[in-house]
Amino acid sequence: VNGIEIYSMKIDSKVTSRFAHNVITSRAVNRGNTHKEVFFDVELPKTAFITSFNMIIDGVTYPGTIKEKEVAKKQYEKAVSKGQTAGLVKASGRKTEKFTVSVNVAAASKVTFELTYEELLKRHFGKYEMFIKVKPKQLVKDFEIDVWIFEPQGITDLEAEGTFITNELQNTVKKTLSDKKGHVSFKPTLDQQRTCANCSESALDGDFTVRYDVKRTSPDDLQIVNGYFVHFFAPTNLPKLPKNVVFVIDISGSMSGREIQQTREALLTILDDMEENDFFNFILFGSDVHTWRETLIKATPENLVEARKFVRGIDTQGATNLHGGLMRGINMLNDAHERNLVPKRSASIIIMLTDGQPNVGISNTEEIQMHVKKAIEGKYPLYNLGFGYGVSYGFLEKMALENKGLARRIYPDSDAALQLQGFYEEVANPMLIDVELNYPENEISDLTKNTFKHFYDGSEIVVAGRFIDNSQNSLTVDVRGEGANDALSYTMQQEAEPAAKAFQEQQYIFGEYIERLWAYLTIEQLLEQRIAATGEEKENFTAKALELALKYKFVTPLTSMVVTKPEYSENQDAIADKPIEEHCCCIRKSSFLHTIESRFTKVPLNHPAPLLSYVHAAPPTWYTSVDGDPHFIISVPQKEDALCFNINEKPGAVLKLIHDPVTGITVNGELIGDKKANSDAKIQNTYFGKIGIANKHLDLKLTVTPEEITVQNGNEKAAFTWLDSVTLQQEGLTLIINSKKNLVVKMDSGASFVIVLHQVWKKHPLHQDFLGLYTLESEKLSGQTHGLLGQFFHPIDFSILEIHPGSDPQKPDATMVIKNTELIVTRGWQKDFRSNPEHGIDVPCWFVHNNGAGLIDGVHTDYIVSSLF
């Protein structure tokens, strides 16, 4: 690609006792006659920690070093001040995050990239899963995946599959299994990688997954090596506990459409899996809180029939009384236990689904957390499911972790219902409650979490620790838990010798792997604990996690990896950071039929600029737009980012959006306001109620309002309504009206625009219908184009520095350097309504305050004109 050939890519994975050590080696050559920039791009599991990265150029190795984030930040900013670029880890997909680094390579030279990462494979539904993203982006002469597995207990059910594996590629996946050893390899030839005969496109684009389980003669597998131990606990063949599930469901207006439809679909499937000994209920919260039944109901066939009727009728209304809904569910579950309405030996669970933030009743998130923790009192876990990107994920995660549960993001895709079902299936089969794995206190230090509220079928509990006496070679474990019929209670003792003998298989072992597994698990749990902690306790968790991350060289949210890259005659520093899956937002709720939302992404406050962790990808196509009241979005493709700002003016003002004196094209917009001033608003909301597009060379004028579309060419005039679905072509202009949705305008210059129609309830006491404008193919206009949008049709450059807390701690600010000026900006989201006029798609951007001051040329009042044409 562009003179760069990847001639070798190898992924070598060694798995020992569920702990995976993975090395990705990519070799590229610059076959051009000038230096070229070579990119190393790879997607890693989100649960993994990078441990090393090396670049080898002309026989010289340039290693990465792990440093405390602030130390790395200072080193990195020094390089940034010289205009140098970065390597980074950023959020990518549901299961992955992306590591990217680049380097200039001289003509006819080679470069080798070597990335190492480690992860503990989790057991889900009875299988350990290793996930490898395969996307070389070109044909690779020597492509190879090797997964070597060694499990002292023995291996069962070894599977390997790829989403991209065709019949032609099926034979290239090789599996061997022999007692304690397993091997999976995938080595397609060049021809096998092609999408078709003689094609240059690669078929290798998707997920490669290896699954396996281990043989179990007892519930426990205890391994002791060199002063450290790990205890795997996964009992089988236990009877299921009855479960008591309260579903707390957000039905606010923002859940309307596909979201609530998918929720209904998931709940109906979940009801099919309920067993007769289970108890359940539904709590719905919009502005008000509604319950299906006053108490938990047994899952009898008759009750399930009634429940399905109720679920099919669930619809959206109002705002988001999250506190009221959640507290109703907790109190109902507490009441059921106090009145013995549910079995004494049963597992109770609260599952909450929300897509927004609390804005009715108690809306302060810290106050909600306090009330919830006090009401649950550690009696059962709370699972919070965040639907989409409008939720404050940090708030949901903290509240779940404080109450022995976890948070999970539900991605707003076509399979969202399956995601909801999949999560429920993970917790649908509780086998034990109140599980404790106790070890002699006088023998063990630095023990990881050893008490668990629930154990679910197909999962596994993992505990690791360090011996006070490094030479100790035996350990006694006391296991306790409550099952469906009786208590689980036994004591076991394990000697180190059997494990040590098994681990003589050195080709499968990577260093002191039990010690590294303990460190990995400890860091992971400390990072979770610091989320739910405050004050001095939070500082202690942070300090411990940082110390271990530096000692064992893990890239975590507290550490960065600095890579010194060769660049002609001077060195260049790059940095790798692990992103944090955490968001908050500020949603201006109204009873709009189509809620306009301004969303803000929370970025780690000590994150060195400009390495931002985006959960949303960049817009699929680059454009400029104005929509809402009114929000401007400016795409900056060279930064793979966007800028945004608002213009606050009075109704009746006409704003010059685009003016091109060469092509003669002008686009202006007239503002309208709400039907009456909102007494709660400091500034009256305004929107575009009229858009005018003109071409003076052709004496052509197009007037668009929410009621009609008028075309005037000289003295000829034609009018259409938004109910029409027509295509009109005449000299210099093509109009395509998509009934009640949008209008596509194509000019003879090649420039085109999309005008989106937003309609509200006709009898709405406050709001009016309005319009949004999106510019496409803006490069077809001349270099002299200007206006609030038009000035951004030319290249624009900026740098983001010093991300820091803003006036609201949930909305981090940063310093943006643009046009030799420093501005304070805020990370945010704006809505793109082109493809989805009802709900829109979230676009991440840097928000520039004060009517875009410092970003736009001049001041915003310079763009007020006297009339639409």
Secondary structure, 3 states (H helix, E strand, C coil): CCCEEEEEEEEEEEEECCEEEEEEEEEEEECCCCCEEEEEEEEEECCCEEEEEEEEECCEEEEEEEEEHHHHHHHHHHHHCCCCCCCEEEECCCCEEEEEEEEEECCCCEEEEEEEEEEECCEECCEEEEEEEECCCCCCCEEEEEEEEECCCCEEEEEEEECCCCHHHHCCEEEEEECCEEEEEECCCHHHHECCCCCCCECCCEEEEEEEEECCCCCEEEEEECCEEEEEECCCCCCCCCEEEEEEEECCHHHCCHHHHHHHHHHHHHHHHCCCCCEEEEEEECCCEEECCCCCEECCHHHHHHHHHHHHCCCCCCCCCHHHHHHHHHHHHHHHHHCCCCCCCCEEEEEEEECCCCCCCCCCHHHHHHHHHHHHCCCCCEEEEEECCCCCHHHHHHHHHHCCCCEEEECCCCCHHHHHHHHHHHHCCEEEEEEEEECCCCCEECCCCCEEEEEECCCCEEEEEEECCCCCCEEEEEEEEECCCCEEEEEEEEEHHHHHHHCCCHHHCCCCHHHHHHHHHHHHHHHHHHHHCCHHHHHHHHHHHHHHHHHHCCCCCCEEEEEEEEECCEEEEEEEECCCCCCCCECCCCCCCCCCCEECCCCCCCCCCCCCCCCCCCCCCCCEEEECCCEEEEEEHHHCEEEEEECCCCCCCEEEEEEECCCCEEEEEEEEECCCCCCCCCCCCEEEEEEEEEECCCCEEEEECCCEEEEEECCEEEEEECCCCCEEEECCEEEEEECCCEEEEEECCCCEEEEEEECCCCCCCCCCCEEEEEEECHHHCCCCCECCCHHHHCCCCCEEEEEECCCCCCCCEEEEEECCEEEEEEEEEEEECCCCCCCCEEEEEEEEHHHHCCCCCCCHHHHEECCCC
